[in-house]
Amino acid sequence: MFTRIASGIQLFHTDAGSGQPVVLLHGFPLHHAMWQDQVDVLGKRYRVIAPDLRGFGLSGVGDEAVATMDRMADDVVELLDALEVRERIVLGGLSMGGYVALAFWRKYADRLRALIFCDTRCTADPPAMVRTRQETADRVLAEGIGWLIEGMTPKLLAPTTRENRPHAAEAMRRMALSCDPRGVAAASRGMAERSDFSEQLSHITVPAMAVVGEHDTITPPDEMAELCRAMPHGRFVEIPEAGHMSPMENPSEVNAAILEFLGSL
């Protein structure tokens, strides 16, 4: 469904189930459907909201050339307000979605019940990666998104996923190609500008869980475990037979971990 938020753009989102609100934020350059297995299962016990962040999927792009993580966090709050979600939410994000979740925590901690970080990191980009993201933005605007997802897929998925679940790669390709190049470019620039939260993790006082695929080479398990240890109430879960896209690669294990975490709140 579409909801017009206060900033003026329309956000597309799913809204399934009832009870404790659980908001799930997708990675780059995908959209809400990467969480479909979680929406189907979690939605039987909880209210699960999974938006297309601005410029992705069916959501509007906005006028800004840079979509910062703070701006996306503001969008999430505006969506919650439009949906009249008053209770504190459980917020989960994968990769870029995790960056947005950190920005949300910094700005709107009073609206959080708990946090779920999937295959993400808390540090800012080093200079070389900043340049790469800026170059990616320029090339996406010039050439489209096809080259980007083709190059990213081998890095996102574990070898076992590529062998046993080839439909996952095709699903990611379709998601990426449905996104507006302007939105993908703006988000790439926004990620390049994101803050470093490594010194702030100790101030995250809500329950938090870090989930990572055992074969994730982008945000490896050791890095995610360190992120988890820095939070006072963190728990760490390593997902077997998964890479950077653990919710898509091994959804049953990720669902079980999330359900156990939610049940503990």
N, C-alpha and C positions, 0 to 999 in steps of 0.2 A: 504494500500500500504506500501511497505518497502522503507526506505531511509537510506543509509549508512551515518553516521555522522562522524565528524572529528576524534573522539576518536577510530573509527574503528568498532564499533558495528552497527548492523542494528536495526533501530527502526521501528516498525509497527505503523501506524497511519491512522486515517480517515482525509479527507480534503474535506469538503463539502461547497458549496456556494461561494459567493464572497462578497467583501466589507471589512469593518473593521475586522481584524483578532481577533478571540476569541479562546484562547487556554484553554482547559479543562484538568485538571490532576486528575487522579483517586485515589481512596483510596486503602488501604492495606486490604487483599491480592488479589485485583481484577484487572481489566484492563479497557481499553477505553470504552467497551460496557456498563459500568454502566451509561454513559452519552448519550446513544442512543436516548432517548426521547428529550434531549436537542439538540443534533445534528440535529435531524429531523426537529425541530421547528425553532431553531435559524438559521439553514443553509438556510432558505428561505430569510433571510435578511442580513446575515453576513457570513464571511468565518470562519468556525468552524474547528479547528484542535484539535483532541483528540488522543494523543499518548498512546501507551503502554510504560510505563516507563521501564528502563532496568531491565531485569529479570522477567517481567510480560507479560502475554499474549503471543504474537508471537515475541516480541523483544528479542534481544540478551542479554546475561547475563553479559559479560565482565569478566575480570580476577580477579577483586578485591573481597576480602572476605567481605568487608564492602562497601555498596553503600550509601554514605553520601547524605544528602539533597543537599549539594553544588554540588556534582557530578551530581546529577539528574538535577539540575538547569542548569549546564553546558550543559548537553545533550539537554535540551529544546532549549537553544540558538543555539547549533550546528544544531539542526533540523531546526530551523527558517532560519539559514544561508543557509542550503542546499536547502530549499524551496524558497529561495530568498525573504523572508518576510522582508521588509525594514521598513515598518511603525510600529509605536508603537502598542503593542498588549494589549488587555484586557485578563488578566490571571486569571483563576479561578481554585481552587483546593479544593477537599474534603478530610478532615482528613489528611492522609499522603500527599496528593496533596497540601493541604494548607501549610504544612511544607516546601514543595519544593517551593511553591509560595513565601513564606517569604525569603527563601534563594535567589531566583531569584531577588526579590526586592533589597536585600542588595548588590548583585553583579551587577545587570543590570537594575537599576532604570530608566536609560535613554531610555530603550526599552519598558517602560510600559505606557499605556494610562489609565488603571484602574485595580483594583483588586477585585476579588470576593472570599470570604472565606466561604466555606460551611462546617458546622459541624466539626470544627477544633479548635485548640488552639495555643497560641503563646508562651507558657511556655515550658521549657525543662522537661524531665522526672525526677521524684524523684528517689532516689537510688533503691527503691524496684522495680519500673517499669523498670529501667535499667537492673536489674538482670533478671526480667521476660522476657524482649525482648531478652536478650542473651540466656536464657534457651530455649525460643521459637525457636531461630535460630538453636540451636543444635538439638532440637527434630525434627524440620522440615527436617533437613538433614538426620536424622536417620530413621524417620517414614513416611515422606511425608507430604502432606498438608491437607488430609482429616480430621484428628482430629482437626486441627486448625479452619477450617471454620465451622465445626459442633459446636464447642464450642463458636465461635464468633457470629453466626447468631442470637441467642436470644437476645444478647446485641445490635446488630446493628439495628434491626427492631422493630418498635412499635408494641404493641399487636394488634392494628387494622390492621396493614399491614399483620401480620402473619395470621390473620383470613380472611381478605378480598382479599389479594393479595398473595396467597401462591406461585405463580409463581416467585415472587421476591426472595424468599429464594432459590428456585431452580436455578434461574439465577445466583445468587451470588455463589452458590456451583459450578456450571459449570465453571464460570470465574476463581475461585480460583484453581480448579483442573487442569486448562489449563496452569497454571504458573509453571515455573521451580523452584523446591525447592531451588536450589542454589541462585536464584534471590530473593526469598522470605526471605531466611535466611540473605542474604546480606542487604536487606532493613530493616529487623528487627534490625540488628546491627546498621545500619545507623540512624534509628530513635532514638536509645538509645543514640547516640552521638550528637544529634541535639542541636542547640543553643537556648538560651532563648531570645525571642524578646520582652518581656513585657516592657522593658525600651526604646525600639526603635520605638514603634508604633506611637508615637507622631511625628516622622520624616517622616511618610508615607504621602506625600503631594498629591498623586493622589487620585481621587475619589475611594472609596472602599465601598463594601457592605458585610455585614455578614448575612449569611442565615443559619438557624438552625431549625431542627424539634422540635416541641413543646414537644415531648416525648423522646428527645435525652438524655440518661442517661450517655453517655460517655463524650460529650462536651455539657453540659446543656445550655439552653437558657440564664440563668443568666450570665454564663461565657462568652458566645458569645457576649452578650450585653455589657459586660465590655470591651471586646476586641474592639468592635465597638466604644464605647465612647472614647477610647484612641486615635483614629485616627482623625485628624482634619476634614476630609471630609467623615466620615463614615455614612452609613445608615444601619439600622437593620431590618431584616424581619424574623418573626417566621412563620414557615410552619405548618399548622394544620395537624393532623392525620399522623404524620411522626416522625421517630426516627432519628438515626444517618445517615441513607441513604436517606435523604430527596429527592434528585433528582430522585431516583427510586421509592420512596414510594408515593410521591404526585407530579408527574412531571408537572401537569398543573399549580399548584401554584408556583412551582419553576421557570418554564418557564415564567410565567407572571411577576414574580419579576425581573428576569434577563432582560427580554425585556424592562420593564419600566426603569430599571437602565441604560441599553445601550442607550435607547432613550434620556436619560437626559444628556448624555456626550457631 
